[in-house]
Amino acid sequence: MDQDFKVKLLEFVKLALIEDVGEGDHTSLSTIGKSKGGEAKLLAKEDGLIAGVDVALEIFNCIDSSLQLEVFIKDGSRVVYGDIILIVRGNIHSILKAERLVLNVMQRMSGIATRTATYVDLLKETNAKVLDTRKTTPLLRFLEKQAVKIGGGENHRFGLYDMILIKDNHVDYAGGISSAINNATIYKKDFGIDIPIEVEVRNFEELNEVLACEGVDRVMFDNFIPEDVKKAVKLVKGRLVTEASGGITLDTIKDYALAGVDYISVGALTHSVKSLDLSLKAKLI
């Protein structure tokens, strides 16, 4: 876990606890003695790929550093119903304070990792790689993109600041592909910004216009059918990194990969994923 990720995580935990705990967990405070100890097992309630174990450890530690954790299944591992992922032991109030946050995070991350792995598995015999998008939950993007990586996918740009991605609206507002690219290259030079430029194209006319310009690093074929992607890749001739995007599903992703594209971006990795069912079962000690 790199330092930037950890800083984001600690801030997230702080805000999440303010939202959830507020002035206090009155249910636990009113029913259980403050000094009582216990343990809880984190269990898989369905088959899938686990993600967020390292994050859960940080959450538990942030809430109560005296909690003892025993991990049995690491991030990126397959689980089946009934598997014990980890056991936490210590103050019951601390365990219960962490319970929902840990479950919410791990269930969402594991659902994303599981779905990503399904897409990745379909591309094993190809050179294409699966990318995520910015179609993420606000303020949870760092966790969701981490889950994509755990599932075997790769991250596209994190936000609006680490890549110039010229999409259809930018093209239309700028007055065309060439104008948008020219403006972007001048902007990079004027401000000394060293980030790549990618351009989304909707047809072969726009692709040819991109190929006539300098300064572009990657081209995205938006809503092209696989046959047209194959033609487009041949036109590019390795001059640019290629990416296919737009409505690509489990049924069609391999056809896009076999068309020779370098990357395939799939918004469904994060925007409509089903969480993996997990539970935390308590036991007095």
C-alpha beads as a LAMMPS data file, in Angstrom:
LAMMPS data file: protein, C-alpha beads

285 atoms
284 bonds

1 atom types
1 bond types

-500.0 500.0 xlo xhi
-500.0 500.0 ylo yhi
-500.0 500.0 zlo zhi

Masses

1 110.0

Atoms # bond

1 1 1 0.000 0.000 0.000
2 1 1 1.693 3.199 -1.166
3 1 1 1.703 6.349 0.914
4 1 1 -0.726 8.290 -1.292
5 1 1 -3.269 5.461 -1.112
6 1 1 -2.864 5.218 2.666
7 1 1 -3.419 8.957 3.134
8 1 1 -6.621 8.764 1.087
9 1 1 -7.745 5.711 3.036
10 1 1 -7.222 7.283 6.460
11 1 1 -9.167 10.387 5.420
12 1 1 -11.920 8.169 4.040
13 1 1 -12.122 6.148 7.290
14 1 1 -12.300 9.338 9.327
15 1 1 -15.198 10.728 7.294
16 1 1 -16.982 7.362 7.107
17 1 1 -16.929 7.012 10.900
18 1 1 -18.264 10.533 11.360
19 1 1 -21.136 9.619 9.043
20 1 1 -21.852 6.240 10.663
21 1 1 -20.968 6.588 14.347
22 1 1 -21.648 10.256 14.940
23 1 1 -21.792 10.951 18.682
24 1 1 -21.626 7.273 19.524
25 1 1 -22.816 3.721 18.814
26 1 1 -25.707 3.855 21.252
27 1 1 -26.789 0.274 20.542
28 1 1 -23.450 -1.188 21.586
29 1 1 -22.979 1.307 24.424
30 1 1 -26.365 0.445 25.902
31 1 1 -26.205 -3.341 25.591
32 1 1 -22.567 -4.443 25.990
33 1 1 -20.017 -3.629 28.668
34 1 1 -17.255 -1.336 27.415
35 1 1 -14.440 -3.665 28.460
36 1 1 -15.828 -6.926 27.055
37 1 1 -13.704 -8.813 24.570
38 1 1 -14.717 -11.001 21.683
39 1 1 -13.796 -12.247 18.267
40 1 1 -15.448 -12.176 14.868
41 1 1 -14.908 -14.191 11.720
42 1 1 -15.174 -12.552 8.325
43 1 1 -16.892 -15.145 6.129
44 1 1 -17.544 -15.511 2.412
45 1 1 -21.244 -16.021 1.719
46 1 1 -20.756 -16.709 -1.985
47 1 1 -18.005 -17.682 -4.419
48 1 1 -15.813 -14.948 -5.859
49 1 1 -12.512 -13.095 -5.731
50 1 1 -11.562 -11.319 -2.510
51 1 1 -10.377 -7.710 -2.489
52 1 1 -9.964 -5.206 0.312
53 1 1 -8.264 -7.361 2.959
54 1 1 -5.355 -4.936 3.287
55 1 1 -7.835 -2.068 3.431
56 1 1 -9.811 -3.851 6.168
57 1 1 -6.646 -4.266 8.238
58 1 1 -6.037 -0.524 8.026
59 1 1 -9.643 0.214 9.020
60 1 1 -9.474 -2.045 12.066
61 1 1 -6.121 -0.573 13.056
62 1 1 -7.382 2.981 12.611
63 1 1 -10.370 2.306 14.864
64 1 1 -8.431 0.383 17.533
65 1 1 -4.754 -0.471 17.175
66 1 1 -5.030 -3.058 19.970
67 1 1 -7.249 -5.325 17.852
68 1 1 -5.549 -8.574 16.848
69 1 1 -6.061 -9.818 13.306
70 1 1 -5.376 -13.212 11.771
71 1 1 -5.618 -13.306 7.982
72 1 1 -6.303 -16.569 6.173
73 1 1 -7.114 -15.359 2.661
74 1 1 -5.216 -12.566 0.901
75 1 1 -6.325 -10.047 -1.717
76 1 1 -6.719 -11.591 -5.158
77 1 1 -7.569 -15.062 -3.865
78 1 1 -10.599 -17.083 -4.861
79 1 1 -13.116 -17.939 -2.144
80 1 1 -16.095 -20.263 -1.886
81 1 1 -19.094 -20.129 0.406
82 1 1 -18.088 -20.558 4.051
83 1 1 -14.400 -19.644 3.707
84 1 1 -12.948 -17.731 6.665
85 1 1 -11.146 -14.678 5.317
86 1 1 -9.889 -13.293 8.626
87 1 1 -10.526 -13.309 12.355
88 1 1 -10.451 -10.167 14.498
89 1 1 -10.092 -10.330 18.284
90 1 1 -10.313 -7.630 20.925
91 1 1 -12.717 -5.064 22.304
92 1 1 -16.273 -5.797 21.162
93 1 1 -17.183 -2.109 20.837
94 1 1 -14.258 -1.589 18.452
95 1 1 -15.170 -4.636 16.382
96 1 1 -18.778 -3.496 16.039
97 1 1 -17.736 0.052 15.166
98 1 1 -15.604 -1.306 12.319
99 1 1 -18.043 -3.995 11.164
100 1 1 -20.219 -2.158 8.667
101 1 1 -17.410 -0.073 7.200
102 1 1 -15.229 -3.137 6.661
103 1 1 -18.091 -5.087 5.114
104 1 1 -19.274 -2.280 2.864
105 1 1 -15.768 -1.680 1.528
106 1 1 -14.779 -5.317 1.118
107 1 1 -18.083 -6.377 -0.430
108 1 1 -17.890 -3.624 -3.052
109 1 1 -14.195 -4.154 -3.777
110 1 1 -14.622 -7.927 -3.990
111 1 1 -17.577 -7.543 -6.359
112 1 1 -15.485 -5.325 -8.644
113 1 1 -12.481 -7.655 -8.482
114 1 1 -14.671 -10.667 -9.231
115 1 1 -16.252 -9.022 -12.263
116 1 1 -12.892 -7.750 -13.515
117 1 1 -11.367 -11.216 -13.267
118 1 1 -14.228 -12.585 -15.370
119 1 1 -13.407 -10.129 -18.167
120 1 1 -9.664 -10.690 -17.825
121 1 1 -10.050 -14.467 -18.048
122 1 1 -11.698 -14.126 -21.454
123 1 1 -8.615 -12.348 -22.820
124 1 1 -5.996 -14.877 -21.719
125 1 1 -5.120 -15.926 -25.260
126 1 1 -4.921 -12.357 -26.595
127 1 1 -2.647 -9.338 -26.151
128 1 1 -5.444 -6.983 -25.107
129 1 1 -5.799 -5.667 -21.563
130 1 1 -8.912 -4.636 -19.654
131 1 1 -9.191 -1.026 -18.454
132 1 1 -11.536 0.636 -15.990
133 1 1 -13.095 4.086 -16.477
134 1 1 -14.107 7.134 -14.410
135 1 1 -17.583 5.636 -13.958
136 1 1 -16.961 5.171 -10.264
137 1 1 -18.601 6.077 -6.961
138 1 1 -17.632 9.646 -5.980
139 1 1 -14.826 9.655 -3.380
140 1 1 -14.490 5.847 -3.574
141 1 1 -12.602 5.828 -6.869
142 1 1 -9.263 5.002 -5.236
143 1 1 -10.762 1.868 -3.660
144 1 1 -12.660 0.816 -6.763
145 1 1 -9.679 1.230 -9.049
146 1 1 -7.544 -0.727 -6.572
147 1 1 -10.131 -3.515 -6.776
148 1 1 -9.825 -3.541 -10.578
149 1 1 -6.076 -4.076 -10.239
150 1 1 -6.605 -6.867 -7.719
151 1 1 -8.940 -8.491 -10.247
152 1 1 -6.200 -8.445 -12.895
153 1 1 -7.321 -5.372 -14.827
154 1 1 -5.459 -2.118 -15.401
155 1 1 -6.318 1.439 -14.455
156 1 1 -7.109 4.109 -17.018
157 1 1 -6.585 7.731 -15.982
158 1 1 -7.517 8.400 -12.356
159 1 1 -9.124 11.768 -12.944
160 1 1 -9.261 14.796 -15.186
161 1 1 -5.742 15.846 -14.222
162 1 1 -3.501 12.928 -15.253
163 1 1 -4.397 12.613 -18.950
164 1 1 -5.840 14.784 -21.689
165 1 1 -8.675 12.662 -23.054
166 1 1 -10.403 14.469 -25.896
167 1 1 -13.916 13.033 -26.142
168 1 1 -16.865 13.776 -28.414
169 1 1 -18.090 16.801 -26.442
170 1 1 -14.595 18.331 -26.399
171 1 1 -14.333 17.832 -30.165
172 1 1 -17.708 19.415 -30.819
173 1 1 -17.070 22.373 -28.505
174 1 1 -13.564 22.931 -29.918
175 1 1 -14.776 22.920 -33.494
176 1 1 -13.300 19.637 -34.631
177 1 1 -10.605 17.021 -34.004
178 1 1 -7.671 18.993 -35.395
179 1 1 -8.579 22.117 -33.467
180 1 1 -8.939 20.202 -30.207
181 1 1 -5.607 18.397 -30.647
182 1 1 -3.795 21.585 -31.627
183 1 1 -5.208 23.420 -28.600
184 1 1 -4.181 20.552 -26.314
185 1 1 -0.593 20.381 -27.570
186 1 1 -0.192 24.162 -27.206
187 1 1 -1.663 23.970 -23.695
188 1 1 0.809 21.249 -22.685
189 1 1 3.747 23.276 -23.995
190 1 1 2.598 26.559 -22.454
191 1 1 2.096 25.065 -18.998
192 1 1 4.931 22.519 -19.081
193 1 1 2.557 19.618 -18.497
194 1 1 3.878 16.132 -19.265
195 1 1 0.762 13.974 -19.601
196 1 1 -0.423 11.865 -22.554
197 1 1 -3.082 12.894 -25.031
198 1 1 -5.782 10.430 -26.047
199 1 1 -8.483 11.157 -28.610
200 1 1 -11.838 9.423 -28.903
201 1 1 -13.009 8.902 -32.488
202 1 1 -16.526 8.048 -33.654
203 1 1 -15.778 7.108 -37.261
204 1 1 -12.989 6.607 -39.789
205 1 1 -13.086 10.230 -40.905
206 1 1 -12.178 11.338 -37.382
207 1 1 -9.539 8.594 -37.140
208 1 1 -7.832 9.800 -40.311
209 1 1 -7.868 13.330 -38.943
210 1 1 -6.173 12.122 -35.742
211 1 1 -3.534 10.272 -37.754
212 1 1 -2.761 13.496 -39.636
213 1 1 -1.993 15.320 -36.372
214 1 1 1.119 15.322 -34.201
215 1 1 1.226 14.958 -30.423
216 1 1 -1.372 12.242 -29.894
217 1 1 -0.378 9.187 -27.841
218 1 1 -3.519 7.027 -27.880
219 1 1 -6.691 6.706 -29.912
220 1 1 -10.003 5.336 -28.633
221 1 1 -12.444 3.688 -31.020
222 1 1 -15.827 4.588 -29.567
223 1 1 -18.741 2.258 -30.326
224 1 1 -16.950 0.631 -33.260
225 1 1 -18.006 -2.920 -34.081
226 1 1 -15.149 -5.496 -33.892
227 1 1 -14.775 -5.635 -37.693
228 1 1 -14.260 -1.856 -37.824
229 1 1 -11.829 -1.997 -34.908
230 1 1 -9.746 -4.469 -36.915
231 1 1 -9.701 -2.070 -39.885
232 1 1 -8.874 0.857 -37.600
233 1 1 -5.963 -0.969 -35.962
234 1 1 -4.525 -1.662 -39.426
235 1 1 -4.824 2.030 -40.309
236 1 1 -2.997 3.063 -37.135
237 1 1 -0.110 0.662 -37.961
238 1 1 1.301 0.799 -34.434
239 1 1 1.791 4.587 -34.473
240 1 1 -0.536 5.039 -31.489
241 1 1 -1.737 2.965 -28.576
242 1 1 -5.232 1.715 -29.435
243 1 1 -8.287 1.354 -27.228
244 1 1 -11.827 0.127 -27.835
245 1 1 -14.726 1.403 -25.757
246 1 1 -18.490 1.636 -25.685
247 1 1 -21.012 -1.032 -24.737
248 1 1 -18.507 -3.887 -24.678
249 1 1 -19.829 -6.924 -22.807
250 1 1 -18.671 -10.352 -21.681
251 1 1 -20.166 -11.745 -24.891
252 1 1 -18.258 -9.383 -27.190
253 1 1 -15.002 -8.515 -25.438
254 1 1 -12.968 -11.342 -26.958
255 1 1 -14.035 -10.311 -30.472
256 1 1 -12.636 -6.835 -29.753
257 1 1 -9.422 -8.306 -28.377
258 1 1 -8.949 -10.507 -31.449
259 1 1 -9.334 -7.385 -33.598
260 1 1 -5.860 -6.418 -32.363
261 1 1 -6.626 -3.528 -30.032
262 1 1 -4.216 -2.854 -27.140
263 1 1 -6.784 -1.931 -24.482
264 1 1 -10.493 -2.426 -23.920
265 1 1 -12.206 -0.113 -21.438
266 1 1 -15.299 -1.391 -19.646
267 1 1 -17.398 0.954 -17.513
268 1 1 -19.371 -1.999 -16.156
269 1 1 -16.377 -3.021 -14.044
270 1 1 -17.404 -0.354 -11.551
271 1 1 -20.621 1.465 -12.428
272 1 1 -23.166 -1.326 -11.885
273 1 1 -21.320 -4.099 -10.102
274 1 1 -22.978 -6.492 -7.649
275 1 1 -21.241 -6.609 -4.276
276 1 1 -19.895 -9.961 -3.092
277 1 1 -21.816 -11.241 -0.073
278 1 1 -19.671 -11.323 3.093
279 1 1 -20.554 -11.372 6.788
280 1 1 -18.891 -10.823 10.152
281 1 1 -19.949 -13.393 12.744
282 1 1 -19.367 -12.604 16.426
283 1 1 -18.214 -14.844 19.280
284 1 1 -17.523 -14.055 22.933
285 1 1 -14.087 -14.944 24.305

Bonds

1 1 1 2
2 1 2 3
3 1 3 4
4 1 4 5
5 1 5 6
6 1 6 7
7 1 7 8
8 1 8 9
9 1 9 10
10 1 10 11
11 1 11 12
12 1 12 13
13 1 13 14
14 1 14 15
15 1 15 16
16 1 16 17
17 1 17 18
18 1 18 19
19 1 19 20
20 1 20 21
21 1 21 22
22 1 22 23
23 1 23 24
24 1 24 25
25 1 25 26
26 1 26 27
27 1 27 28
28 1 28 29
29 1 29 30
30 1 30 31
31 1 31 32
32 1 32 33
33 1 33 34
34 1 34 35
35 1 35 36
36 1 36 37
37 1 37 38
38 1 38 39
39 1 39 40
40 1 40 41
41 1 41 42
42 1 42 43
43 1 43 44
44 1 44 45
45 1 45 46
46 1 46 47
47 1 47 48
48 1 48 49
49 1 49 50
50 1 50 51
51 1 51 52
52 1 52 53
53 1 53 54
54 1 54 55
55 1 55 56
56 1 56 57
57 1 57 58
58 1 58 59
59 1 59 60
60 1 60 61
61 1 61 62
62 1 62 63
63 1 63 64
64 1 64 65
65 1 65 66
66 1 66 67
67 1 67 68
68 1 68 69
69 1 69 70
70 1 70 71
71 1 71 72
72 1 72 73
73 1 73 74
74 1 74 75
75 1 75 76
76 1 76 77
77 1 77 78
78 1 78 79
79 1 79 80
80 1 80 81
81 1 81 82
82 1 82 83
83 1 83 84
84 1 84 85
85 1 85 86
86 1 86 87
87 1 87 88
88 1 88 89
89 1 89 90
90 1 90 91
91 1 91 92
92 1 92 93
93 1 93 94
94 1 94 95
95 1 95 96
96 1 96 97
97 1 97 98
98 1 98 99
99 1 99 100
100 1 100 101
101 1 101 102
102 1 102 103
103 1 103 104
104 1 104 105
105 1 105 106
106 1 106 107
107 1 107 108
108 1 108 109
109 1 109 110
110 1 110 111
111 1 111 112
112 1 112 113
113 1 113 114
114 1 114 115
115 1 115 116
116 1 116 117
117 1 117 118
118 1 118 119
119 1 119 120
120 1 120 121
121 1 121 122
122 1 122 123
123 1 123 124
124 1 124 125
125 1 125 126
126 1 126 127
127 1 127 128
128 1 128 129
129 1 129 130
130 1 130 131
131 1 131 132
132 1 132 133
133 1 133 134
134 1 134 135
135 1 135 136
136 1 136 137
137 1 137 138
138 1 138 139
139 1 139 140
140 1 140 141
141 1 141 142
142 1 142 143
143 1 143 144
144 1 144 145
145 1 145 146
146 1 146 147
147 1 147 148
148 1 148 149
149 1 149 150
150 1 150 151
151 1 151 152
152 1 152 153
153 1 153 154
154 1 154 155
155 1 155 156
156 1 156 157
157 1 157 158
158 1 158 159
159 1 159 160
160 1 160 161
161 1 161 162
162 1 162 163
163 1 163 164
164 1 164 165
165 1 165 166
166 1 166 167
167 1 167 168
168 1 168 169
169 1 169 170
170 1 170 171
171 1 171 172
172 1 172 173
173 1 173 174
174 1 174 175
175 1 175 176
176 1 176 177
177 1 177 178
178 1 178 179
179 1 179 180
180 1 180 181
181 1 181 182
182 1 182 183
183 1 183 184
184 1 184 185
185 1 185 186
186 1 186 187
187 1 187 188
188 1 188 189
189 1 189 190
190 1 190 191
191 1 191 192
192 1 192 193
193 1 193 194
194 1 194 195
195 1 195 196
196 1 196 197
197 1 197 198
198 1 198 199
199 1 199 200
200 1 200 201
201 1 201 202
202 1 202 203
203 1 203 204
204 1 204 205
205 1 205 206
206 1 206 207
207 1 207 208
208 1 208 209
209 1 209 210
210 1 210 211
211 1 211 212
212 1 212 213
213 1 213 214
214 1 214 215
215 1 215 216
216 1 216 217
217 1 217 218
218 1 218 219
219 1 219 220
220 1 220 221
221 1 221 222
222 1 222 223
223 1 223 224
224 1 224 225
225 1 225 226
226 1 226 227
227 1 227 228
228 1 228 229
229 1 229 230
230 1 230 231
231 1 231 232
232 1 232 233
233 1 233 234
234 1 234 235
235 1 235 236
236 1 236 237
237 1 237 238
238 1 238 239
239 1 239 240
240 1 240 241
241 1 241 242
242 1 242 243
243 1 243 244
244 1 244 245
245 1 245 246
246 1 246 247
247 1 247 248
248 1 248 249
249 1 249 250
250 1 250 251
251 1 251 252
252 1 252 253
253 1 253 254
254 1 254 255
255 1 255 256
256 1 256 257
257 1 257 258
258 1 258 259
259 1 259 260
260 1 260 261
261 1 261 262
262 1 262 263
263 1 263 264
264 1 264 265
265 1 265 266
266 1 266 267
267 1 267 268
268 1 268 269
269 1 269 270
270 1 270 271
271 1 271 272
272 1 272 273
273 1 273 274
274 1 274 275
275 1 275 276
276 1 276 277
277 1 277 278
278 1 278 279
279 1 279 280
280 1 280 281
281 1 281 282
282 1 282 283
283 1 283 284
284 1 284 285
